[in-house]
Amino acid sequence: MLVRERMTSPAVTISPGTPFQEALKLMRDKKFRRLPVVDEAGKVVGIVSERDLLHASPSPATSLSVWEVNYLLWKLKVSDIMTHNVLTINQNMPIEDAASLMVNHKIGGLPVVDDAGVIVGVITETDIFKAFVEMLGGGQPGLRLTVQVPPGAGTLARLSGKITELGGLILSVGSMSRETDNERELIIKVTGVTKETLIPAIEALGDHVVDAREV
């Protein structure tokens, strides 16, 4: 799964010369937490977040009048408060690599560009969560198994073969290593076979069913 399949496109963007209040209104109307800032060629030159805009707002304790405040805010441009060094990703990047970047840099969204560096979309943590839910079969009824498997090749092939042999249909498969002991686990959701039938068959293969539940 690539970023271009999950990003929001076209991206809603603003220019460096956009007034502060216009950017804030757009963000609130669209319910966005960040907006990419692009030049005339469509290339990303910055990004402005809701936090940036709120920090730029005057304190309620200011001695300025409401007219003075509005005048100063209309003079304030996005270029005055935006972040200039923006991390972007290519639309053809695998979605898990985009998620890794977002986790490592502690950011909730990334502008997406094409091979020429022109913005084509935005991907957010919500887009990543939705993809994660789909990949693990979230919301689909079935039997969810967490299976501890031994190292080595052919494990998934043996397991999927046994499920098929018993008349089961695999809806999703995920793989992860436990942080506690680095043991490998598979998270599998299946339908068409009962827990009472499947668990003994899996255990007979040498795998260990850590958890099994109907969802």
N, C-alpha and C positions, 0 to 999 in steps of 0.2 A: 504494500500500500504506500503510495507516494503522497507527498504534501499536496500536490495539485488536485488530488481526488477529495481532499477534506478541507481545503482552505475556503474562506469566504471570498468570492470574486464577483464583480470587480471590487477592489478596495475603495473604501471611502477615505479620501485624502484631503489635505489642506495645503495651502502654499505658505511659504515663510512670511508673507505679508498679510496673512489673515489676521484681523483684529482679535484680541483676546476674547471679548464678549461673544463674538460670532463663533469662535472655536468652542467655547464653553457651551453655548446653546446647541450647536450641532452634536456635541458629545452627549448632552443630556437628552436631546430629542431621539437620537439613535440608540441610546443606552450603551454607549461604548465607554471603555475605560482608557483607551489610548487612540491616537490618530497619527498615522504616518504623515510626515511633511515632505512634499516632493517639489522638485523644480519644474521648469517648463517642459523638460524632456521626459518627465515621469520618473526620474531617478530619485531615490530616497536621500534626503539631505538632513533629516532629523526625525524625531518623534516627540510628541507631547502627550503627557498622561493627565488624567483627571487630577492626580496629586499635584502635578506642576501648576495646573490652573488654579487649584484651590490655595496653594501656597502663595501664588501671586496676588490673590484677592486681599483687599485691605482688612485689617483687624476691625472688629466691631467697636474697639476702643479708640479708633482714629478720631482726631479732632477735625478732620476735613468734612466739609458739607457733602451732601449726596451729589450735588452737581459737580463739585470738584473731583469726587471719587469717580463718577461716570466719565468725566473728561479725561482723567488720567488712564482709566482702563481702556477707553477707545483709542488712546494713543499707543497703548501697549500692543506689540505685535507678537505673533507666535515665535518669530525668530529670536525674540528677546528672552524667551523662557524654555525653548525646546532643548532636548538632548541632542547633541550633534553627532556623537560617535554611536551609530546605530548598527546593531547586529541584524543582518538580513540572512535569509536562506533561499536557496534555489528551489523552484517549483518541483524539480525532479528528485529532491532529497527524500529518502525513506522517512516515513512518519515517526518511526522510533528514534531516529537520529535527531529530528526536530524536537521531540520530547526530551531527549537527553540534554540538548542545548538549553532548553527552557529550565530544566531542573538545575543544571550546573550554574547557570547565570541568574537563577531566581527571578525569572521574568514570566509574565502571564500571556505574552503574545509576541509574534514576530512578523514583520513585513516579508512578503514573498516576492521574489523577483525572477524574471526570465533570464536567459543566457546573456542578454544585452544589458542586464542590470536595471531594467524597467519594472516598476512594481506591477504585479498582476493579481495580488490578493493579500490576505492576512490570515494567519492561523493562530488560534488561541488555545488556552488550556481546555476550554469547553469542547472545542473540536477534537482535541486529543482524547478527552474523557469519553466522548461519544464513540470514537473509533475503538477504544479499549473495551467498552461495554459490548460492542458488536463482536469483536474478536473472541471474547470469552462467552458469547452467547447469552449475555445478560438480558433478562426479560423473557427468554424462551423457556417453556416448560420442559423438564427432562430430569435425568439423573446426573447430578454433578459429583464427580469423583476427584479427589486429590490422591495421587498415586506416587509413592516414593519408588524410584527406579534405580537399578544398579548402573554404573558407568559402562560404556561400551556401545558399539554399533548394533543396530537392529532392534533396539528396545521398542521404539514406537511401532515398527512394522509388526512385531509379534503381538503387541497389545491391540493394535487396530485389527489385525487378522482374527484374533480371538473374539473381539466385539462383533465383527461381521459374521463370524461362524455361529454366534449365538443369536443372530437376527437383529442385532443392534445397529443403529445409525449414529455416527459421530456428528454432532452439531458444531463442536468447537474444540480446539486443543491449544493449550498454553504451556510454556515451559519456564521454570524459574529455579534458582538455587536458593535454599534457605540460608538466611544470614547466620543462624546459630551454629550450623555444622557444615554448611556448603553442600549438603546433600541435594541431589537433583529431584525435582518434583514435576509431575505433569498434572495439569488441571484439565479435565476432560468432561464435556457434557454430552450425554448420549440419550437416545430415546429408542423404544422398541425392545428393551430388555429390562428385567427386574433387578433390583439390588441384590436379592437373595440368590439369583442365578449368576450374576456377573462378578460379585466380590470373590467367591471361592475360585472361580476360573482365573481371575487375575492373580490371586495369591499363589495359585498352582504354577504360574509362570515364573515365580520368584520375585514378583513385585509386591509392594506392601501398600494396602489401601489405608491412607491416613485418615481420610474423611469421606463419607458418602451420604448424600442427602437428596431427596426429591424436592425440586424447586418448580 
